[in-house]
Amino acid sequence: MGDPTPASGSAWALAANPVAYNPKSLDYRFLRNPYYDLYDASGLALNDSQTVFSRTRIWPEVTAALNPRQSLGATYYLGMLGTHHWGIALPYAFPMADGSLNPFPRAALIDAVGTFLAAEEGVAR
């Protein structure tokens, strides 16, 4: 979600971007309260209302410490996306009265990840 907007400040531009978050949607309003709850508890602004950013990455060192006999898979950090996880996974979580859907470009994301993985496969051979 991003942006713990202070009462005397203004929101980050991305937090008000209708492609990233659609701040008028019920999805957005539904996720804002848990966002602030998690921010208040953790102090971490980068959270999607259910998990903080540092817990979303796969850390090979942690995997090895938890289970040294497990072989490590290849992991890649591809960056952070400017939307909440519902925006990536679903066109909408709750139907909107005006019929609008979350406009996050999921197809472009899938194409980009597929292109990256195809390039990595070509390098690995």
Backbone hydrogen bonds in HBPLUS format (Angstrom, degrees):
<---DONOR---> <-ACCEPTOR-->    atom                        ^
c    i                          cat <-CA-CA->   ^        H-A-AA   ^      H-
h    n   atom  resd res      DA  || num        DHA   H-A  angle D-A-AA Bond
n    s   type  num  typ     dist DA aas  dist angle  dist       angle   num
A0009-GLY N   A0006-PRO O   2.96 MM   3  5.05 162.1  2.00 109.9 115.8     1
A0015-ALA N   A0012-TRP O   3.14 MM   3  5.31 125.3  2.46  99.6 113.0     2
A0016-ALA N   A0013-ALA O   3.17 MM   3  5.45 144.7  2.30 104.2 113.9     3
A0017-ASN N   A0014-LEU O   3.12 MM   3  4.93 162.8  2.15 102.1 107.1     4
A0021-TYR N   A0017-ASN O   2.94 MM   4  6.03 178.6  1.94 169.8 170.3     5
A0025-SER N   A0022-ASN O   2.83 MM   3  5.58 169.4  1.84 132.5 135.3     6
A0029-ARG N   A0025-SER O   3.17 MM   4  6.49 169.8  2.18 149.0 151.3     7
A0030-PHE N   A0026-LEU O   2.76 MM   4  5.84 156.1  1.82 152.1 159.2     8
A0031-LEU N   A0027-ASP O   3.03 MM   4  6.25 145.0  2.16 146.9 155.6     9
A0031-LEU N   A0028-TYR O   3.15 MM   3  5.27 124.7  2.48  97.9 111.4    10
A0032-ARG N   A0028-TYR O   3.04 MM   4  6.18 132.3  2.27 148.8 161.6    11
A0035-TYR N   A0031-LEU O   3.03 MM   4  6.12 143.3  2.17 144.2 155.4    12
A0036-TYR N   A0032-ARG O   3.05 MM   4  6.40 160.0  2.09 157.8 160.2    13
A0037-ASP N   A0033-ASN O   2.96 MM   4  6.26 155.2  2.03 150.8 158.7    14
A0038-LEU N   A0034-PRO O   2.93 MM   4  6.07 164.2  1.96 148.5 151.4    15
A0039-TYR N   A0035-TYR O   2.85 MM   4  6.08 155.5  1.91 149.2 157.3    16
A0040-ASP N   A0036-TYR O   2.80 MM   4  5.90 163.8  1.82 149.2 153.3    17
A0041-ALA N   A0037-ASP O   3.02 MM   4  6.22 153.3  2.09 143.5 150.8    18
A0042-SER N   A0038-LEU O   2.85 MM   4  5.89 156.0  1.91 149.7 155.9    19
A0043-GLY N   A0039-TYR O   2.63 MM   4  4.93 148.7  1.72 138.8 147.6    20
A0047-ASN N   A0045-ALA O   3.04 MM   2  5.86 120.7  2.40 110.7  94.3    21
A0053-PHE N   A0046-LEU O   2.82 MM   7  5.55 163.1  1.85 164.6 158.8    22
A0048-ASP N   A0051-THR O   3.12 MM   3  5.84 156.5  2.17 157.7 159.6    23
A0055-ARG N   A0052-VAL O   2.93 MM   3  5.64 154.6  2.00 121.4 129.4    24
A0056-THR N   A0053-PHE O   2.95 MM   3  5.33 168.3  1.97 120.0 122.5    25
A0062-VAL N   A0059-TRP O   2.98 MM   3  5.44 129.6  2.24 112.6 125.1    26
A0063-THR N   A0059-TRP O   3.22 MM   4  6.60 160.0  2.26 154.7 160.5    27
A0064-ALA N   A0060-PRO O   2.95 MM   4  6.18 163.9  1.97 152.3 156.2    28
A0065-ALA N   A0061-GLU O   3.01 MM   4  6.18 150.3  2.10 138.6 146.6    29
A0066-LEU N   A0062-VAL O   2.92 MM   4  6.13 153.6  1.99 152.3 159.1    30
A0067-ASN N   A0063-THR O   2.95 MM   4  6.07 156.7  2.00 153.3 159.4    31
A0070-GLN N   A0067-ASN O   3.06 MM   3  5.63 160.5  2.09 119.6 125.7    32
A0087-GLY N   A0084-HIS O   2.94 MM   3  5.34 124.8  2.25 107.6 121.6    33
A0089-ALA N   A0085-HIS O   3.08 MM   4  6.24 162.1  2.11 148.0 152.7    34
A0090-LEU N   A0086-TRP O   2.86 MM   4  5.54 163.7  1.88 151.6 154.8    35
A0102-ASN N   A0091-PRO O   2.51 MM  11  5.04 161.4  1.54 170.9 168.8    36
A0099-GLY N   A0096-MET O   2.99 MM   3  5.12 160.2  2.03 107.9 114.1    37
A0106-ARG N   A0104-PHE O   2.82 MM   2  5.79 128.8  2.09 116.1 100.2    38
A0109-LEU N   A0105-PRO O   3.11 MM   4  6.46 153.4  2.18 149.3 157.3    39
A0110-ILE N   A0106-ARG O   2.95 MM   4  6.24 162.8  1.98 155.3 159.0    40
A0111-ASP N   A0107-ALA O   2.94 MM   4  6.17 159.6  1.99 148.2 154.1    41
A0112-ALA N   A0108-ALA O   2.93 MM   4  6.11 158.1  1.97 146.8 152.6    42
A0113-VAL N   A0109-LEU O   2.94 MM   4  6.21 164.8  1.97 156.9 160.2    43
A0114-GLY N   A0110-ILE O   2.90 MM   4  6.01 163.5  1.93 149.7 155.0    44
A0115-THR N   A0111-ASP O   2.87 MM   4  6.04 157.6  1.92 148.9 155.1    45
A0116-PHE N   A0112-ALA O   2.95 MM   4  6.15 159.6  2.00 147.5 153.1    46
A0117-LEU N   A0113-VAL O   2.89 MM   4  6.13 165.9  1.91 154.4 158.0    47
A0118-ALA N   A0114-GLY O   2.88 MM   4  6.03 155.2  1.94 147.6 154.7    48
A0119-ALA N   A0115-THR O   2.98 MM   4  6.16 154.5  2.04 146.7 153.3    49
A0120-GLU N   A0116-PHE O   2.92 MM   4  6.19 156.4  1.98 150.3 157.3    50
A0121-GLU N   A0117-LEU O   2.91 MM   4  6.09 154.6  1.98 146.0 152.8    51
A0122-GLY N   A0118-ALA O   3.08 MM   4  6.31 152.5  2.15 141.6 148.4    52
A0123-VAL N   A0119-ALA O   3.05 MM   4  6.34 144.9  2.18 143.3 152.7    53
A0124-ALA N   A0120-GLU O   2.91 MM   4  6.15 150.5  2.00 148.1 156.4    54
